Structure formats: C-alpha cells, structure tokens
Amino acid sequence: MSGRPEVLFPIFASLETLPGVGEKTAKLFQNLDIETPRDLLFTLPASGVDRRMRPTVQGLPLPMTATVEVAVERHHPPRAKGRPYRVDVSDDATAFQLVFFHAREDWLKKQLPIGVRRVVSGRIEMFDGIAQMVHPDHILLPEEKGELPAFEPVYPLTQGITLKVMTKAAAAAVARAPDLAEWADPALVAREAWPPWHEALVRAHAPEGTADLAPTAPARTRLAYDELFAHQLTLALVRKTRRKRMGHPSVATGRLQARVLKALPFRPTAAQERAVREISDDMASDKRMNRLLQGDVGSGKTLVALMALLVAVEAGGQGVMMAPTEILARQHLQGLKPLADSAGVVIEILTGRDKGVERRAKLEALARGDIQILVGTHAVFQDDVTFHDLRLAIIDEQHRFGVAQRMALGAKGEKADVLVMTATPIPRSLSLAQYGDMDISILNEKPPGRTPVSTALVSAARLDEVVAHLKDAVAEGKQAYWVCPLVDESEVSDLTAAEERFKRLRAALGEGIVGLVHGQLPVTEKDRAMAAFVAGETKVLVATTVIEVGVDVPNASIMVIERAESFGLAQLHQLRGRVGRGAEKSTCLLMYQPPLTESGRRRLEILRETEDGFRIAEEDLAMRGAGDVLGTAQSGLPRFRIADLERQTALQAMARDDARKLIADDPDLATDRGQAARVLLWLMKQDQAIRMISVG
C-alpha cells in the first residue's frame, strides 16, 4: 500500500482548486485548520438560518430573519454624512425599509432600480414604528430565489472569510467527494439506520432544520463514528503489531525485590501490590507488555516502577525509565537510587547534558550491560544509545509523548516491554481515545505517611494577609510554592505576572528567600532555581505552571495558587499534589478574583471537597471538555473535527469494539471491507496506521 488512493486525490488537492478561493483566501482558511477540500468536508455547519419565502413581513414576531419578494419604490440618499441610505419597498401586504450604512449610491441604484421586483432576505426589526431590514444578507432577482436554501447552513468563520465564500467552497468540496465503499460493519449501519458516508456528508452540509444540526442526527453521528473508528483502527493496529512481535519473557526471581521491600520503612499498599503483580505477569509472558500505570498524585508510582525494573534485572536484562524533563529525570534518580543501592543494582542517568568522554563512558557501560537501570530524558532515544539487553522501557508522564515516540523507544529493545506512567487520572472516555491500545493498571490508594492537604478559598483582596502568614511560616522553616496564572495566551504577560509577584514577595520576605521559575527561563537557570528550592536554600518558589508535574520537595507544605479560577480542575489537583508529600501538615490556598462565575466557583468547591483525582477528572471532563482536560496541544489526544469525546463515549466504545473485531477477523485488511477501511485511514490522515499495514 504505497500511496494515497487515487479516488481521494480531488479532495486532497490544494484549496485554490476550489471556485472563489485564491492564494490569499487559502491562507486565511488555515486559521480554521483547513488546508485541503478534505478538511472542508469535515467542517460542518455550526448553526442555520430559516430562509423560507414568506408572502409578507406583516404579523411576524419581530425581530427575526425573513425572506420576502418586494417591489422597489423609492430611494432616500442620506442628507448628511454618516446618515443611512434608505430604500422604500413593499411586499404583498405592507411597506417597509431597507437600510444601508456607508453604501455607494450608484451600487444601490444598480442593485435596486425603482419599479423592479427583488427577493430580499435578512433580519427585520421595528424602529420608530417602521419595519426595517438593515443590510439584507441576500438581494436576488425573483427568478434566482430557488438558489436560496429554505434553511441556510452557517459555518464557523474566521476573519476575512465570509459565509458566502465558505458556503461556496464547502459546496464545491462536497461536490468533489468520491463515493467510497462501506468500511463500517454493515450490521451496525443497519441497526443504527445510518446513511452511507457520501450521503451523510451531503446531508450534514445541507441541513433542513435545527434537528439536522444536533450531534445525534443520523448523518452527523455517522461522520463522528467514522472519525472515532479510524482512530480506534489505528490503535488496534498498533496493538496487533505489538502483540505479533514476540516479547522476551522476563521471569522475576524475587531476589532483588525482596531486598528493596526489606529496606522500605512501610508496606506497599494493596493497589501497589496488585499493579506489581499485573506487570510481572505481563513481563513473564511471551507477548510484549504494553501497559499504562495510572496513579493519582502521590499514589506511589515510583515504587511500582522500581519493582518492574527489578523484574527486568532479575531476568538478566536492563530497564530504562524516561522522563519528559531533566528535572524530573534527576528526581527519579534521587527517588530510585537509595532503593536500587539497597538491592545492589547499578543505576545511572543520561540526559542532554552528558557530553564527550563522560557520555561515551556511559554508553559503553550501557552496551556492555554494566548499567542495569538507566534513567533519562528523551536523550535515551538517540541513535548512538544501545543497550546490552533492554527488557523494559518505562515512560513517565505519558501525554507528553505520542504513540509514535512510545513505539520508537520500544524499538530500542527488539522485544522490550513498555510501561507508561501517568499522574493524570483520566476518565474512561478519554482513556479509550488515548490508550485504546493498552492494558491499564490503576493505583487508587495513598501510601502511608502522606498527610491530607487542607484546601481553602481566599479572595485576592486578602493578599496582604496571605503574605503575612507566609512570612511567619518561612520564619518557622517551612517552604512554599506560589503559582502565578498564565494571564492569557501570550507568554509576555505570564512572565510579567510572575516577575511582579517575585519582586513583591522578595520585598516582603527579604533577599535570597524567594526563587523564580517560568517558561521563558533558559533550562540551566530553571534547573538552578529548582535545585536551590529542593536544597532548601530558597524558601518560596514563585512559578508559572512549569512545576505541576512530578517535582518532589517533601519539606514544601504550603501551596498558594493565584487566580485559581483561571486554571482547569485537573491542573489545580496536580499543583496541589506538590504539597503534602512529607509528614508536615500541608495547606493549599486557592486565591480567586471575585466575582466568581458559576463554573469557577464549582471548580474551586470540588477541590475543597475531595482529593480523589478520578472524581475530579470526571467532573473536569463534564465541565470543560476533552481537549482542555489533557491540553490538546501537547496531549496524544486525536483532534476530531466532528466527534465529541465527552458526549459520545458510547459511540467511541462501539468504534473500538468494531475496530478490534475487524483486525481480529482480517488482520491484513485484505477483504473488501478491509480495503475500504484502508481508504478510510488515508481519508482520516492516519499515516501511522498505514505505515503499520504496509510493514505488517
């Protein structure tokens, strides 16, 4: 399957091949993420306007949009600059006015010559006792009235693209759409009474009323299903390819694990024991493990990860653990090293900082098998990094890595098992979308020794009180985080908010006590500021959200989050999880700017009520939507144009079952339906899946 099927060429052509789209317009379309006619097909109308012909505007419940045929009677050019131009018209029963601002008289006289009939459509309102239509949306000759649909679809627009341009381009794209063979299960299509793909497209772009705009309309449900099905097909193929590649059974002896358990000051929780058992069983089998370890903030994932790495070492191999940033990689090393030492296991770190002789020495030791566990950043991906016998790859904070990177790391060890860890509790609908190819272990208990965090809401007006309390706490040797909001999208303001706060706190608390970390700092300075805080040299760390993932400072017992109402729930939960890591009683202050919106208040109250990350995640999803929950830009979440992840969980589960069944029945997609599914993958730009079929 070498390239895109020819039948799809017309809809993957450039936008400029569509009528009314020149180079400039094509550029503007990119603001809507539209680059080809195919993208237009999947950009459905967001609403619609009733444009049915009416005999008269008399008796209509104004204001409303109406379409009537009128006779043009008189023109009233404006008497003074800035006044409107008025045209008197009459329909079958009454007279009214068309009103234009800044219009050219010659143009209006050409459009609306006195004594002729025209069809006008637009919003009519009463003004000073006279019905007026200001700037009609459409002015047509009576014989053209058939061109106006009874229900006009309204598309999402961007600056510079009018509805007219958009409608024309979308219609042209739909006219080009090929008729494609059915890829969905015929029994399912019959049961749900869905139209075929092509018909669904035509219907979705030509709604006959508001019911056709609802996500539950058959044409729209069908198109949403196609998106979900293509994505689940990709995940099913990833899963099949992985399963097909035999794993390397890694059977634990329990010798090293026993040493670590003996060195621990407490017993693992039942959830930790269960997760370790599930992972060990997977590693002992001859299938490659592909498991997600989902743990709420502070549920003890590090211990589970170490136990898994020890299985690899006990079986005579090596393990690697990869973190998204250097700070986190070093932190994993700090957490794992004392325990690895107690088991007599050699652990080492590799990051982008390792250069020259030192790096070469590490790489040689790794290739010889002298390093048993390697911790690192994505530097462990590089081509010159080779393992003696890699059995297990652990990836921390999954949603910073896409499926493709997951596979690249797995490829380092021909048969390496893969374990992905995430501290973001993910609701079921999202885990289906993002991790449909994986088995899941969940840690839902907190280990002993962690104190609950008391959470309070404080109005921003009480800032001085908060600073005074902080001063006392610092004097007692406590440490605190002070998180500043990303004021808006621009990095500049995020910077100024954090810098301003840093200056004010430094003035209040004294020199050398306050540190600052934000997204614009060079990595070395960020690391230096973090290290000073970890070491307790600085007592208060002012930060933007860069600290939310994984930073561990047991002595930090206070978290102040400014403008808390501007953060998402899951993010607030992650931030709060940075405190309460030691025995010290911890506090989280959510500072808000009154007045709070209804949803802002609800978010903050949920946090005050519960520390259960899974409950928080479900609430967050209900309130914000999928793209925001995982932060679409950096999440591995597919971006669907039609499907709605939160509201269509059932449709998604259907798509997953259908995809897995198709791959089980027709692993090479060779049957007629399989061939149709290949076309769907090209249509939905699932290039990764396509590569897998061609290789598979």
N, C-alpha and C positions, 0 to 999 in steps of 0.2 A: 504494500500500500504506500506508494511513493509520495504522491502529492494530492493536493486538494481535488476532489472530483469535479469534472468539467461542468456538471449540472449546476454547481454553486458559483461558477465564475461571474455571472452577471451581478450577483448580489455582493460579491467581494471586490467589485471594480471600484474605481475612485468615485467619490461623491460628485465630482464635476461632470460625470457622465449623465447625471440626472438633470432634467429640464429646470432652468431657473437657479441652478447652483454654479456660481463661478468660483474662482480661486479664493476670493475674499470671504464669500459665504461659507465655503467649505472650512475655512479656518475658524469661523465663528461656531460652526457646528461642533468643533472639538470641545467647546466649553460644556457641551451636553454629553461628552464622551461618544460622539457619533463620528465615525471615520469612514464607514462604508455604507452602502444601501442596506446591508445586513443589519447594521446597528439601528437603522431607522425602522426596520421591520419589528424590532423588539422594543421600540419606544412607543408605547401605546397611549392613546388619548387619556388625559387625566380627568377631563370632565366634558360636558357637552352643552350646547345651547339649542333650545327649541326654535326652529326657524320655519315652522309650518305657516303656510299662507293663511291670512285672515282677511275677511271681507272689509273690516273696519277696525279702527283703534277705539271706537266708541264703546263704553261699557267694560273695557278691560281693567283688571285690578292693577293700576299703575303704581309705582314704576315697574315695567317689565320689558323684556325683549319681544318685539313683534315684527312681522313681515307683512307688508300690505302693498297693493298696487295703487298708485296715486296719479292724479293729474297735476302737472306743474302750473301754478297760476301766476305768481308774482315774485320778483326778486327785490330785496331791500339791502342794497350795499350799505356798509357801515357809514354813519355820518362823521364819526371821529375815529382817530387812530385807537386801536385796542378794543374797539367795539365789535360785536359779532356780525357776521353776514347772515341774513335770514332769507329763507325761501318759503313762500306760502304754497301748501299743497292740499289736495283734498282726496279722501277715499270715497267709498260708496255712501258713507253716511255723515261724515264730519270733516271739518278742516283742521289742519294743524301746521306746525312749522318745522322745517329742517334748519338747524343752526350750525354755523361753521365759524371757527376762530382762525385767524391768520390764513384765510383761504384766498387764492387768487381769483379775481372776478372772471377773467377770461376762461379759466379752467371750469369754474362753476357753470358759466353760461353754456359751455360745450357739453358738460355732463347733464345739465338740467335745463334744456331750452324751454321757454314758455310755451304752453299749449300741448306738450307731448305727455305720454304716459310712461311711468317708470315704476320698477319694483324697488322699494327701499326696505332695508332690514336693520334694526338697531334698537337701542334702549330708549323707551319713551317715558318721559316724566311730565308731571304738571308743573308749570312755572307761571306764576301770576295769572292763574286761571286759564292758561293756554297749554294744550298738549304740545311738547317739543321733542324732537329727536335730534340730539346733539351728535354731530359727526356720525352719520349712518355707517355701519360696518360694511354694508353692501349697497351699491346702486346698480341696478341691472335693467336691460331692455326687457319688456314684457315677454318676448319670445325666449329670453335666456333664463326665465325663472326656474326651469327644470334643472339648471346646473346647481341650484342651491339645495343641499340635502335638507330634509324635513328636520333632521336632528344633526346639528353640525358638531363634529368632534373638536375638542380643544386640546391641543398638545402642550406638553411642557415646552417653554420657550427660553431663549437666552437673549441678552441684549444684541440688537442688530438683526435678529431673525424674527420676522413677523409670522403671524398664524398662517397668512396666505402662502408664504414661502414654504413653511413647514408642511402644511397640508398637501401642497403640490408635490413636494419631494417625497413625502410618505406614500402618497397615492402612486407615484411613479415606481417607488421601491416595491410596493405590494404587487403592482402590475408585472414586475420582473420576477417575482418569487416563483421558483420552479415548483412543480407538483412532485412531491417526494414520496417514496414508498413508506409504508407504515412501520415505525420502529417500536411502538408501544405494543404491549400484549393485547392481541385482538379481543380476548375475553374481557379484559379490563375496559377497553374502549367501549365495548358494547354495554357492559354493566353501568358505566358512568354516563352513557349516552353522549360521548364526546364527538365533536366533528373531527374529520381528518385534519392534519397540520395546515395544509394550504387554506382550507375552508375556514379554519379557526382564525388564521391571520386576517383573511378578508373580513370576517365578521367583527373581529376585535377592532379593526380600523374603521368600520362603518357601523357604529352602534346605532340602534334605532330608538334608544331611550336610556334613561339613567340606569335601568336594571342591567343593561349590557355593559356598564362600566364597573359593576361590582366584581371583586376578585372571584366571587362564586359563580359568575356567569360561565356557562359551559365552555365558550371559546377561550376565555381568559384562564380558566382552570387548566384546560388542555395545554396551553402555551406555558403556564407555570410548571406543569408536570414535566414538559419536555426539558426545561432548564434543569430541574431537580434530577431528572432521570439521567441526563448527560453527565452531571457531576457525580452521581452515585455510580454510574457505569465506570467512570474514571477510577473512583475509589475501589470498586470491585475488581478492576483490572490490576490495580496496584497490589491489592490483597492476593489475587490469584498468582501474580508474578512472584511475589514474596513466598507464597506457600509452596510454589512449584520448586523454587530454589531450595534444595535440601538444606537444612540447618546443620550445625555441627553439635551433636548432643553434648552439653556440658553438665556433667553429673557432680553435684556437690558431695564432699566427704563430710562437711560439717565441722572439720577440724579448726579452720581459721575462724569460722563464725562463732564457735563455742568460746574461743579466746576473747573475742570482742564482747560477747554477751556477759562474760565474767567481769570484764573491765567496766561495764556500764554501771552507773550509780542507781539505775532503776530498771524495772522490767518493761519490755516493749508493750504497747497496747495491743488489744486483740486485733484491731484493724491493721496494725503494722505486721503482726504475725501472719494474718491472712494474706496480705499483699506479698510478703516474702515467699509464702508457700506457693501462691499463684505464679509468681515469677520463676521460682526454682523449678516448678513442674514444666513450665514452658521451655525453660533452658535445657531441661533434661530430654525433651522430645527431639525428634529429628526434623521437625518443622521449624522454620525461623520464627522467633518470637517477634511480635510487633504489638507492644502493649503500651497503654497510656496509664501513668500513675497520677491520679488526680487527688490532690490533697489540699484541704483548706489551709489558710495561713496558720503556720505553727502546728501542723499535724505530724511532724516528724518524718518528712520525706527523706532527709539526708541519711538517716539510719537505714531505711529500706534500700536506698541506693547503694550504700556501702555493702549491705548483705548480698545484694545482687552482684556487685563487682567481685565480692569474695567467692561467689559460686564460680565465676569465670576463672579466678586464680586457683581455686581448689582443683578445678578440672584441668589445670596445667596451661591455661591461656592468659590473656590480658584483657583489661577493661579500660574504656575511656569514658570520661564524663565531660560533657561540653556545655559551657555556659555562654550566654549572649554577650557578656561584657567582662573585661579584665577584672573589675572589682569583684564581680560575682565568682569568677573562676578562683581568685585568690581566697575568697571567703570559703568556697567549697573545700579548698585545700586545707584551710585552717580547721574546718569542722571535721574533715576526714582523717587528717594526718595523725592526731593522737590515737585514734581508734585503730588505724591501719598499723601504726607502730606497735600497738599492744598485740597485734596479730603477727607481727614480724613481716609485714608486706611492704615492698618498696613502692612509694607513691611519688610522682614528680609532676611539675606543671610546665605547660608550653603555651606561650602567648606570643603576640606580635612583637613583644619587647625582646624576646630571645634572639640574639644576633651572633653571627660569626662563630668563633671557636666553641662557645658555650652551647649554642644551638646545635652545632654539629655533634658535639659530645652526647647531647640528649638524644638526638636522632639515632646515633649509633647504638646507644644503650637500649633504645626502644626496639630497634631492628633485631638486636641480639636477644631480646626478651628479658633483659636485666631490670627494666622498669615494668612493674606488674600492673600498676594503675596509673593512667595519665589523666590529668585534669587540664582543661584548656579552653581557649576561645575558639572561634572558627579557624584559627591558625592550624588546628589539627586536621583541617580539610586539605591543606596544601599538598601538591603533588609529591614533594620530596619526603613527606611523612609516611614511613612504612612501619607496620607492626610485625612482630615476630609471629604472633598468633592471636589476632583480635577476636574475642568471643562475644563481647558485649559492648554496645555503644549506648550511652545514656545521654539524652539531650534534655537540658533543663530549660524551663520556660518556653514550651513548645511554640506558642503563637508568634514568636519572633522568627521562627524558621518555617518555611513552607514545606509541602510534601516533597518537593524536588531536593531540598537540602537534606531532608531526612534520608532520602534514598542515596544521596552521594556519600553520606557518612557510612551508611550500611555497606556501601560498596567497598569501603576500605578493608573490611574483613569480608572475604568472599561469602562467608556464611554467618556473619555476626548477627546476634540477636539485637533487637533495638527496643530500648525502653525510653519513653518520653515522659518527662515530669512536668506538671503544670501546677502552679499555686492558684490558678483561677478556677474556682468551682464553675463548671459550665452546665447550663440547663440542658435537658435531654435533646431538645430540638436542635441546639447548636452543636452538641457533640455528635449528633447524627451527620450534620452537614460537614463538620470539620474533621471528625475522626471516624467516619463510617468504615474506614479500612482497618480499624484497630480493635483490640480487646481492651477492656478497661478495668483497672483496679482502683478502688476508692478508699481514701483514708478519711474517716469521718469522726475520729475521736481525737481529743487533745492529750498529748503525753502528760504525765505528772510533772509538777514543778513549774507549770506555766500559770501565771495569775490572770484572772479575768481583767479586762480593761474597763474602767468606768468611763462612760461617754456622756458628755454634757454639751448642751447647745448654749452658745453665748452670742449676744448681739455685738456687732462690730463697735457699737458705741462704747462698749466696756473695755476697749483695747488697753487703756492705761492700767486698769485693774489687773488684766491678764499679765501685762509686762511686770507689774509689781510682784505678783505671785511668782513669776518666773525667776525674778531676781532672788527671792528667798530660797526657791528650790535649788538654784545654782549654788547659792551660798552653802547649802547642805550637801553639796557634792553630786547633785542629780544632773542628768543630761537630758536635753530636749531637742526635738525636731520642730522646725517652724516651716510649714509648707505654704508657699505663695501660689496663687492661682495663675494659670495661663490666661491673662486677661482677655485676649481674643486670639485670632489665628496668628497674628504677626508676632514673630519672635521678639521684636524690639520691646513691646510692652511687657512681655513676660519677664524680660531682662530687667526693665526699669522697676517693675513691681518688686522683684526680689532684691534688687540693689538698694532701693529706697528703704525697704524693711530692714535690710542688713545694716544700713547706716543708722537707722533709728535705734535698733537694738544694741548696736555697738556703743552708741552714745549713752544708752540707759544702763548697760551692764558692764561696760568697761572694755578696754583694748584687749585683744588676744583671746577673748572668751567666745566670740562669735565667728563661725565659719560660713562660707557661701558656696553653694554648688548650683549651677544651672546649665541648661543645654548648650549655651554658647561657649562654655569654657573649653580650652584645649584639654584633651584627655589627661595629660600629665598633671595639670593643675586640679582637675576634677579628682583624680586619684589622691593627690596630695591633701586636698581639703577633706576627703573622706577618711584618709588614713589618720589625720590629726584628730578627727572626731572619734574614730574607732579606738584610738590610743588614749582618748580622754583629755588630750591637750586642749581642744576647744570643747566648750560645754553645750553650746547651742549651735545647731546646724540649720541655716536658712537655705531652703532648697525649693526648686520647682519640682515637678513630679518625677524627676530622674531617680528618686530614691525608692520608688514604690516596690520594685522587685527585689526581694531576697537580701537586702542589706541587713546585717545582723549585729546590733550593738546591745548586748544584754543590759548594760547599765542605763540605757536610754529609757526613761519611764514616762516622759511627757511628749505628747504629740499635739501641736497646735495646727489646725488646718484653716487657713484664712479663706474667706469667700467659699465656704464649704458647699454652698448651694450650687456653685457652678461646676462641681465635679459629678461624675457618674457614681452610682452606688457602689459598684464593684471596685472602682478606683479608691473610694473612701475606705472601703473594707480592707483593701490591700495596704493602704497607707497606715490605717490603724494597727494593722498586724505587725508594724515595725516596732511597736512597744509591747510590753507585757511578755518579754522574752526572758526576763530574769525573775528573781523572787520578789523584787520590789513592786509595791502596789503601783499600777500604772493608770494614767489618765489620758483621755483624748478629748480635746476641746474643739468642737466644730463651731467656728465663728462665721456668722452669716450677716449679710447686709439686709436689714429689713427694708421694705416689706417683702416677705417670702411669698413666692407663688404657691399655689395649692400643691403642685407636684414637688416643688423644692422642699416644702415643709414635710410632705410624706416621706421623701427620701431620708431626710435627717432623722425623722422619728423612727423609721425602720432600723436605722443604725443604733439608735438609743435602745431599742427593744431587744435586739438579738446580735449574737456574734456568729450565728450559723451561716457560713458562706454560701451553702447551697440554697438556703431560703432567700438570702439576699440576692443571689444570682437570678432566681426565678422572678423575684419582684422587679429587679432591674430590667430584665427582659420585657416584662409586662409593661413597664413604664417607658422604656427608651427604644427598644428595637435592637435587632441583632447586630447591625453594622456598628452601632455605637458601643454595644456591650464589649465586643472584642477590639474595638477601634479598627474599623475596616482597613484603614491604610496599611497597618502592619500586621493584620491578622491573616491567617491562612484561609480565612473565610472567602468562599467564592462570592463575586459580586453579581447578584442576579438582577436582571432588569425588570422581570415580571413577578417571579416567585417571591413570596413574603415568608421568610423563615419562621417568624414567631407565630403567625396565624395559620400557617399551612404545615404544621408538624405532621399531621396525619397523611397529607399528600406526600410529604418527604419520606415517611416510613414506607409508604406504598412504593415509591420510586426505588428505595433501597432494596426492598424485597424483590421487586421485579428485576432490578439490575443484577442482583446476586444470582437469581434463578437463571436469567439469560446466560450469564457467564458460566454457570454450572452446566447448563444444557448444551451450550455452544461456545466452548472456551476460545475458539479462534475466530468467532464471529463470521462463520463461513456460510451459514444458511441464508435464505432470503432476508429473514428478519435481521440476522446478524449483519448482513451487508447494509441494510437500511440504517442499523444502529451506527455503523462506521460513518455513514454520511452525516448522521446527527452529531457525532463527535467533531467532525470538521465544521459543521454549521455552528456549533457552540464553542468553537476555538479551544477544544480540549486537546491541545497538541501533545501534552504529556501522555495521554491515554493512547493517542495514535502512535506515538513512538513505541509504546509498550506492545501494541499489537504487532507492529512490524518486526520488533525484535522477538516478541514472544512466539 
